[in-house]
Amino acid sequence: MTYRKVGYFSRGATDFTGEDFQIRSLDQKGSAAKLSHLHYAFGDVSSTGECQFTADDAFHDYQKLYDAAHSLDGVADQPNQPLAGTSNQIKKLKAKWGLRTAISIGGGSRSRYFSDAALTPASRERFVQSCIDLYLKGNLPQLSGKPQGGTGSGVGVFDGIDLDWEYPGSSGNNTIYRPEDRQNFTLLLKEFRRQLDLHGQQTGKYYLLTAALAGSTYRIDRGYELPAIFDYLDWAVVMTYDLHGAWETPLKTNHQSALYLNPADPATPARSSDLYISNFVNSGVNPRQLVLGAPFYSRGWTGVTNANNGLFQDATAGTTSAADDYRNIKNLQNNGYTRYWDGTAKAAWLFNGSTFWTFDDPQAMTEKATFVKLRSLGGIGIWAMDGDDHQGSLMATIDSGLQ
């Protein structure tokens, strides 16, 4: 059985003056060779319900000139080439490793106008058409007086569309939502599938339609018609992370991506990857269409009661920052923190007597791969690739575990 290994690549990681994680980085650490799919996050939905490029997104995605040191193949971009930026690097990565790629639209910060875009037959048709025009036909706007862009300039970067609407029928990050979102999400997927197939007839290609889906009964009941949406989706990543965090009241430490429920877990409602996956399977969804979400980042709490090694204890605040990458958190084990393992939940954490970090390490990823095989799921989806260490340890563990 061939498993999907889906990596989300965040635009925010590519700032040369900040984190400086590039498409080239995936190649250098060996992670690109282990992926089957790469999802670029995130595409934006405008207030008029269309896919759009802001000036800042356009700069990063197809205008920014990569010098030889940052380019995948060591070849610098030329000032007047129609496609530069991360998009050009993705094309080079595809050519080298044969990856399938998708633009992921929405996410926590770009989902505000999804409900408007999905509201009517006319709005759905216009929204889908705009997304295909930008991302698959590659008709990129020429912005800010720069030469990049133009008709067909971005063709071949993406092989499909990934929808990350957070969330149909329930609140997200300042997101507009309506009760009818649940039905309209199905209709939106149907319209995407229709137009993707029409475009495919013209190009001789099959274009993927995927989604990132919440797994709680609360989100599912309000947002997804199951199993109907999978008539149109090729598969979906179930967001089996952020199960717990410092946004919760009362503040209490917990695992953010536990595979199984520990009976001592005090949280209500109960949350685990196993429970979330079961919510879909018990609703008639084919397990092979479900990809287990896995975080390459950690969440933390401070002012934690020093009992039970910090697990399921009261805290006074979240850490600053609230989340950090695995590549950074792993090093705390050499700086006053002790690593602990929950053999029931199959989850790791770090604790120093007052600060608690829930994190996924190679042992946790091995358990996730075992879980995928046990439940006959379609694979593992990672948020996000820049969180791995410089050796690509987490990706390597996932790859070996899914052999």
C-alpha positions in Angstrom: 0.0 0.0 0.0 1.3 3.5 -0.9 0.7 6.1 1.7 0.4 9.9 1.2 3.1 12.0 2.9 1.7 15.5 2.6 3.8 18.5 3.7 2.4 22.0 4.2 4.9 24.7 3.3 4.2 28.1 4.9 4.9 31.3 3.0 5.9 32.9 6.2 8.9 30.6 6.6 10.7 32.0 3.4 11.6 35.5 4.6 15.3 35.9 3.9 15.7 38.2 6.9 13.8 35.9 9.3 13.4 32.2 9.5 14.9 31.7 6.0 13.4 28.3 5.3 13.3 27.8 1.6 12.0 25.2 -0.9 15.8 24.5 -1.3 15.8 23.5 2.4 13.4 20.7 1.8 15.8 19.3 -0.8 19.0 19.8 1.3 17.7 18.0 4.4 16.3 15.1 2.3 12.7 15.8 3.1 11.5 16.5 -0.4 12.5 13.0 -1.5 10.3 11.6 1.2 7.1 13.6 0.4 4.4 12.6 -2.1 2.5 15.9 -1.9 3.5 19.5 -1.1 0.8 22.0 -0.1 1.7 25.7 -0.3 -0.1 27.8 2.4 -2.1 30.0 2.2 -4.1 31.4 -0.7 -6.3 34.4 0.1 -10.1 34.9 -0.3 -11.1 38.5 -1.0 -14.0 40.4 0.5 -15.8 40.0 -2.9 -15.4 36.2 -2.6 -12.6 35.5 -5.1 -9.1 34.1 -4.9 -6.7 37.0 -4.8 -3.1 38.0 -4.5 -2.2 40.8 -2.1 0.9 42.8 -3.0 2.8 41.1 -0.2 1.8 37.6 -1.3 2.6 38.3 -4.9 6.1 39.5 -3.9 6.8 36.3 -2.0 5.1 33.9 -4.4 6.3 35.0 -7.8 8.1 38.3 -7.8 10.9 37.9 -5.3 14.2 37.2 -7.1 16.1 34.3 -5.6 19.9 34.6 -5.7 21.9 31.5 -6.3 22.5 30.8 -2.6 18.7 30.5 -2.0 17.7 28.8 -5.2 17.0 25.1 -5.4 19.4 24.4 -8.3 21.9 27.2 -7.5 20.7 29.3 -10.5 19.7 32.9 -9.7 16.5 34.4 -10.9 16.8 37.0 -13.7 15.0 40.4 -13.3 12.6 40.0 -16.2 11.6 36.3 -16.0 7.8 35.9 -15.8 7.8 33.6 -12.8 10.2 34.0 -9.8 9.7 33.7 -6.1 8.6 30.6 -4.2 6.4 29.5 -7.1 9.4 29.1 -9.4 11.2 27.2 -6.7 8.2 24.8 -6.3 8.3 24.1 -10.1 12.0 23.2 -9.8 11.3 20.9 -6.8 8.5 19.2 -8.8 10.7 18.6 -11.7 13.4 17.0 -9.5 11.2 14.8 -7.3 7.9 14.3 -9.1 5.8 15.8 -6.3 2.1 16.6 -6.6 1.5 20.1 -5.5 -1.6 22.2 -4.4 -2.4 25.7 -3.3 -4.0 25.6 0.2 -6.6 28.3 0.4 -7.8 29.8 3.7 -6.2 28.6 6.9 -6.6 30.3 10.3 -6.0 33.8 8.9 -7.5 33.7 5.4 -10.9 32.1 5.9 -13.0 35.1 6.7 -14.9 35.4 3.4 -15.3 31.7 2.6 -18.9 31.7 3.7 -19.7 34.6 1.3 -17.9 32.9 -1.5 -19.9 29.7 -1.0 -23.3 31.3 -0.4 -25.0 31.1 -3.9 -24.6 29.2 -7.1 -23.3 32.4 -8.8 -20.8 33.2 -6.0 -19.5 29.6 -6.0 -19.0 29.6 -9.7 -17.2 32.9 -9.6 -15.0 31.9 -6.7 -14.0 28.6 -8.2 -13.3 30.2 -11.6 -11.1 32.8 -10.0 -9.0 30.2 -8.1 -8.5 28.1 -11.2 -7.6 31.1 -13.2 -4.9 32.2 -10.8 -3.4 29.0 -9.6 -3.9 26.4 -12.4 -4.2 28.5 -15.5 -1.4 30.6 -13.9 -2.8 34.0 -15.0 -0.9 36.0 -12.3 -1.5 39.7 -11.9 1.3 42.1 -12.6 1.5 44.2 -9.5 3.6 47.0 -7.9 5.2 47.8 -11.3 7.2 44.6 -11.4 7.5 42.5 -14.6 6.6 39.2 -13.2 3.1 37.8 -13.9 0.9 37.8 -16.9 -1.2 35.3 -18.8 0.0 31.7 -18.1 3.0 32.8 -16.2 2.2 30.5 -13.3 1.0 27.5 -15.2 2.4 24.2 -13.9 3.2 25.3 -10.4 0.1 23.6 -8.8 -1.6 20.3 -9.6 -4.7 21.0 -7.5 -6.6 22.9 -4.9 -6.6 22.3 -1.1 -9.4 24.0 0.8 -8.7 24.9 4.4 -11.9 26.7 5.4 -11.7 27.4 9.2 -14.6 26.7 9.7 -17.9 26.2 7.9 -20.8 26.7 10.2 -18.8 27.8 13.2 -16.5 30.5 14.3 -12.8 30.7 13.5 -10.4 33.6 13.5 -12.8 36.5 12.8 -14.5 34.3 10.3 -18.0 35.0 8.8 -20.1 31.9 9.3 -23.7 30.8 8.7 -25.9 27.7 9.5 -26.2 27.1 5.8 -22.4 26.8 5.4 -22.7 23.0 6.0 -24.7 22.5 2.8 -22.9 25.2 0.9 -19.5 23.6 1.6 -20.7 20.4 -0.1 -22.0 22.5 -3.0 -18.7 24.4 -3.2 -16.8 21.2 -3.5 -19.1 20.0 -6.2 -18.5 23.2 -8.1 -14.8 22.9 -7.7 -14.9 19.3 -8.9 -17.0 20.3 -12.0 -14.7 23.1 -13.0 -11.5 21.2 -12.3 -12.7 18.4 -14.5 -13.6 20.8 -17.3 -10.2 22.4 -17.1 -8.6 18.9 -17.0 -10.4 18.0 -20.2 -8.7 20.9 -21.9 -5.2 20.2 -20.5 -5.3 16.4 -20.4 -4.5 16.4 -16.6 -6.4 15.3 -13.5 -6.5 18.1 -10.9 -6.6 17.1 -7.2 -9.3 18.5 -4.8 -8.4 18.1 -1.2 -9.2 19.7 2.1 -8.0 20.2 5.7 -10.9 19.3 8.0 -11.6 19.7 11.7 -12.3 16.5 13.6 -14.4 17.4 16.6 -18.1 16.5 16.6 -18.9 20.2 17.2 -17.2 21.3 14.0 -18.4 18.3 12.0 -22.0 18.6 13.0 -22.0 22.3 12.0 -19.8 22.2 8.9 -19.6 18.9 7.0 -22.1 16.7 5.4 -20.5 13.2 5.8 -19.8 11.2 3.9 -21.2 13.3 1.0 -18.3 15.8 0.8 -15.9 12.9 0.0 -17.8 12.3 -3.3 -15.9 15.3 -4.5 -12.7 15.3 -2.4 -9.8 13.0 -3.4 -8.8 13.0 0.3 -8.5 15.2 3.3 -6.1 16.0 6.1 -7.8 15.7 9.5 -6.4 18.4 11.7 -5.5 16.1 14.6 -3.4 18.7 16.4 -4.2 21.8 18.4 -6.4 19.5 20.5 -5.3 21.6 23.5 -3.6 24.9 24.1 -3.3 27.9 26.3 -6.5 29.4 24.8 -8.5 27.0 26.9 -10.3 27.9 30.2 -9.3 26.9 32.8 -5.6 26.8 31.8 -4.5 23.2 32.2 -1.6 21.3 30.5 -2.4 18.6 28.1 -1.3 16.8 24.9 -2.0 18.8 21.7 -2.0 15.8 19.4 -2.5 12.6 21.5 -3.2 9.5 19.5 -5.4 8.0 22.1 -7.4 9.2 25.1 -5.7 8.8 28.5 -8.5 8.0 31.0 -6.9 10.5 33.4 -7.3 13.3 30.9 -9.7 15.8 32.6 -10.8 17.7 29.5 -14.3 17.7 28.3 -15.3 17.0 25.6 -12.7 14.2 25.2 -10.2 14.8 22.4 -7.7 12.5 20.6 -6.6 11.6 17.1 -8.3 8.2 17.4 -11.7 9.9 18.4 -11.4 12.4 15.6 -10.7 9.8 12.9 -13.5 7.7 14.3 -15.9 10.6 13.9 -15.3 10.4 10.1 -15.1 6.6 9.7 -18.3 6.1 11.8 -20.0 8.5 9.4 -19.2 6.3 6.4 -16.0 7.9 5.2 -13.5 5.6 3.6 -10.4 5.5 5.8 -8.1 5.6 2.8 -9.5 9.1 2.1 -8.3 10.3 5.5 -4.8 11.6 6.2 -3.7 12.0 9.8 -2.5 15.4 10.7 0.8 15.7 12.5 2.4 18.8 14.0 6.1 19.8 13.6 5.6 22.3 16.4 4.9 22.4 20.1 2.6 24.3 22.5 3.4 25.3 26.0 2.2 26.6 29.4 4.0 28.3 32.3 3.3 28.6 36.0 2.5 24.9 36.0 1.8 23.0 39.2 4.7 20.7 39.9 2.9 17.4 40.1 2.5 14.4 37.8 5.6 15.7 36.0 3.4 18.6 34.9 0.8 16.6 32.9 -2.9 17.6 33.4 -1.9 20.4 35.8 -3.1 23.9 36.3 -1.1 26.7 34.7 -1.0 30.5 35.0 -0.3 31.4 31.4 0.7 30.2 28.0 4.3 30.4 27.0 5.7 33.3 24.9 5.6 32.5 22.1 2.5 30.2 22.4 4.0 27.8 19.9 7.6 26.9 18.9 9.1 24.5 16.3 10.3 21.0 17.1 13.8 22.0 15.9 14.0 24.5 18.8 12.0 22.6 21.5 14.0 19.4 21.1 17.1 21.3 22.5 15.4 22.0 25.8 16.2 18.5 26.8 19.8 19.7 27.3 18.7 22.8 29.1 16.9 21.8 32.3 13.9 20.0 30.9 13.1 16.3 31.2 11.3 14.4 28.5 8.3 12.2 29.5 6.2 9.7 27.6 2.5 9.0 28.0 2.3 5.3 27.0 -1.5 5.4 26.9 -1.9 8.6 24.8 1.3 7.8 22.8 2.4 11.4 23.3 5.6 13.1 24.6 6.1 16.2 26.7 8.9 18.3 28.3 8.8 19.7 31.9 11.3 21.7 34.0 9.2 22.0 37.2 7.2 25.1 36.0 7.0 25.2 32.2 5.4 22.4 30.1 5.8 21.7 26.4 3.6 19.2 24.5 5.5 18.1 21.4 5.8 15.3 18.8 9.2 13.7 18.6 10.4 10.7 16.6 8.8 8.2 19.0 5.5 10.0 18.6 5.8 10.0 14.8 6.6 6.3 14.8 3.3 5.7 16.8 1.4 7.9 14.3 2.7 5.8 11.4 1.7 2.6 13.2 -1.8 4.1 13.8 -2.2 5.0 10.1 -1.5 1.4 9.2 -3.7 0.0 12.0 -6.6 2.1 10.9 -6.0 1.7 7.2 -5.7 5.5 6.7 -4.4 7.2 3.6 -1.2 8.7 5.2 0.2 11.6 7.2 -0.1 15.3 6.7 2.4 17.7 8.3 2.0 21.3 9.5 4.5 22.6 8.8 7.7 21.5 7.1 9.9 24.3 8.5 9.4 23.0 12.0 11.6 20.0 11.5 15.2 19.9 12.7 18.1 20.4 10.4 18.5 16.7 9.9 14.8 16.3 8.8 14.4 13.8 11.7 10.6 13.9 11.9 10.1 13.5 8.2 12.5 10.7 8.0 10.7 8.9 10.9 7.4 9.3 9.1 8.8 8.0 5.8 10.3 4.9 7.4 7.2 4.3 9.4 5.0 4.3 6.4 7.1 1.9 4.4 
